[in-house]
Amino acid sequence: MAEAAKTSDAVELVQKKHILQIIDGDGAFLPDLQNEMGQWDDFLNRGDEYFVVAVLGCQSSGKSTLLNRLFETDFNVMNARSGRRQTTLGVWLGISGTKEQCVLVLDVEGTDSRERGEDHINFERKTSLFSLALSEILIINMWAHHVGLHDAANYGLLKVVFELNLQLFQSSQKAKNKTLLLFLFRDHVQTGEDSTPLEYFVDVISGDMSKIWATISKPEQYATSSITDFFDFKFVSLPNKQLVSDQFDQQCGQLRERFLRRDHPEKILDEAYKKDIPADGFSRYAEDIWSAIQSNKDINLPSQKEMLAMYRCEEIMNVSLKEFLKQVEELKKPLLESSKTIPDFSSKSTTLVDAALEAYDNQAKRYHAEVFKQKRANLLERAGSELERLFHDQVKLITSQTLNDFEDVLKQKFSSDAPTPQFLSVLRQVQEDQVSQYTARVSSCLVARFEWNFKAAVVEFEEAVKRRLESTRSQQADLHVQEVSTSFRSKLETELQTILTKATRPQAEPADLKVWPKVAAMVRDLSTESQQKLRTSLEEIGAVAEDVDRRVSALVQGISDLVKHRVRGALGTKLAGVMEARVASKFANDPRGGSRRWRPLDDVHAAFASAKDEAMEILQQFTVLRMDEQKSEKLKWLQKRGNVWEVDADANAVPADLAIFTRDEVEQIYDQFEKASRIMLDAALRDQESAKYSSQTFLIVGFIFLVFGWNEIMYILSNPLILILVVLLGAVAAVVTKLGQWQTIAPFVIPTLKVGYQAALNAANTVIVKLMDSQQGPRPAMAMAGGAADSGKTK
């Protein structure tokens, strides 16, 4: 073994033209075979466009020389001067041919090696089985003169080959691809008296092969099989290399053409013999085969091919998947970096999947069909799973965007200020449009190769749309409530104001003061009308019955508080004034609206008490909510004891929910009114007192005027023009007095009366002087003036 190792080292030093020792003399497999073969001019990309040729034969029988001549390889050959010794250890691999016809050549260690001693049989069996498992053409190299000899012709080895061949296909009844056994007879004397016809060799070998096949132990399923079920045979001979070197070279050239020319009529490399091992899987396949042989396991070539296919297809699938995932990361950048949907997701995803499948198919389609399909399906499934996750992320973003767009649609379709006409039909159309658009957007992201289920997303979207539309429906219901409520309250306030205005007029009739039955009837009618209108509106927008009932009931809730608030707002600051106006109308003013003239005999206090009672009735009416007469009939803030009105000392005399004004507020209003009404009473009493003095003065003045102005009266009566003027003036004075317009014309009449009054005094003075003069005679002016002065003083 030491010598074998040295020989192995020597051989490695002369490697040329891509010669590799794939199994060394110790049976170790070359660990980096794949990378080494990767340097062979794009060999790994040839697929199954190559053949494998191996050679078996005795040690030092010229196998390496033959291969170098046929395939232009550079296997190490024996140096005859060094003696016949082993030159090929283990198994060597070379490559030959052209781009159109590529051949892998296996140079196998020779049989019957004296260097290996007794161990040669075990190693021969292993390398022979290895060669048979890998090669489509197995060259049996033998000497022509050994034909017919059992040991020299390696019949024992052939028997082993046949038996091992049955092991290689133990799972099938017949080999899918036969192996070509090319028997090559060396040193064949082809001419002359000592020549032996090639046909003789053919007959002998064919017969011997059949006999060997009949004697080998076969599995039950192969008991009736024929050798031709597994092998084809071809026979070639070559002359002696030393004696007829020219013929040897010539026939080697011819044989090489049969190997390398596809169009050769007697070509040896036929597609029918291919074992369908892709080039990029050859190293792995060879390593697995040798590993199984080394561990003494039974070898089943179909299983080994499947194992290789599993390994290589898995490897190719992972490479394709890795590139696919890299492209997917690029694809998802818009989604991750800017939260935007991926444009043309479907077409881009389809392109990525097609590219991954194409990359896989180009390399894996040469392997076992079932494994190829299985791994292709795995690739498609994993790609689909990755894209499906991305698809669902895309769908989530589409959902979010569509719902955001939906908000804009709702703003356009449904006003936030007033109810939308034909709301229900618009709502349904919007819902149908949104779901249809969403489904279309999601469907556009589907990839035809995959059956992705997005029903859950559609259902979720529909639910979100429904929830939003229900919110819109609720908003529309609120608008209807607001519209009806506004109208209801506006009408209520208008009619309430009308009722209050009539009731608070100074000249209000007693019927006008009966406010609360009118208010209750008005509220009841408006409530019934508004509730029916609201119910109809809510039913038209599709609101559920419970919501309709709730909103209709809520419409009139707090109506009492509203009435209280409006009454308080309308009268709160002027209720005392209304009461004052009532007293003024009934007490201080006459029926025509003018200032009342109190005569001396009028009962001012009785008139004032009557007017005050009416004013206090107003206060009683508007300080307590009396829409429910039975409930509020006995509730009063004010009590009349005799002729005196008093505010109830109990602050809880009226419940808070019925009190329009509190006790303190009522007391304040009453005090304000009491002060103002007292002023009117005092003024009336002064007017009455003044009227008494005025009547007395009028009698005195009339008497004096009659006594001292008798002549003037007679003069006026005797003068028609002056009489008419006086009558007219008297009529005007009577009309003015009747109409109570003296205050209106006073600014114009009083100055004139003053002038007239002064003229009348002067005239009276003149008359008096004349009378005195006629009774006493003339007297000096000074005395007269002094007498007048003295008279004035005395008086």
Secondary structure, DSSP 8 states (H G I E B T S, - for coil): -HHHHHHHHHHHTT--SS-EEEE-TT--B-TTHHHHHTTSTTGGGSTT--EEEEEEEBTTSSHHHHHHHHH--------GGG-S-----SEEEEEEE-SSSEEEEEEE--BS-TTTGGGHHHHHHHHHHHHHHH-SEEEEEEEGGGTT-TTTTTHHHHHHHHHHHHHHTTTSSS-SS-EEEEEEEET---SSTT---HHHHHHHHHHHHHHHHHHS---GGGTT--GGGTEEEEEEE---TTTTHHHHHHHHHHHHHHHH-TT-TT-S--GGG-----GGGHHHHHHHHHHHHHTT----HHHHHHHHHHHHHHHHHHHHHHHHHHHHHHHTHHHHHS----TTHHHHHHHHHHHHHHHHHHHHTTS-HHHHHHHHHHHHHHHHHHHHHHHHHHHHHHHHHHHHHHHHHHHHHS-SSS--TTHHHHHHHHHHHHHHHHHHHHHTT--TT-----HHHHHHHHHHHHHHHHHHHHHHHHHHHHHHHHHHHHHHHHHHHHHHHHHTSTT--GGGG-HHHHHHHHHHHHHHHHHHHHHHHHHHTT--HHHHHHHHHHHTTTHHHHHHHHHHHHHTTTHHHHHHHHHIIIIIB-TTSSB----TT--HHHHHHHHHHHHHHHHHHHSB--SSHHHHTT--SEEEETTEEEE-S-TTSS-TTTBSS-HHHHHHHHHHHHHHHHHHHHHHHHHHHHHHHHHHHHHHHHHHHHHHTHHHHHHHHH-HHHHHHHHHHHHHHHHHHHHT-HHHHHHHHHHHHHHHHHHHHHHHHHHHHHHHHHHH----HHHHHHHHHHHHHH-
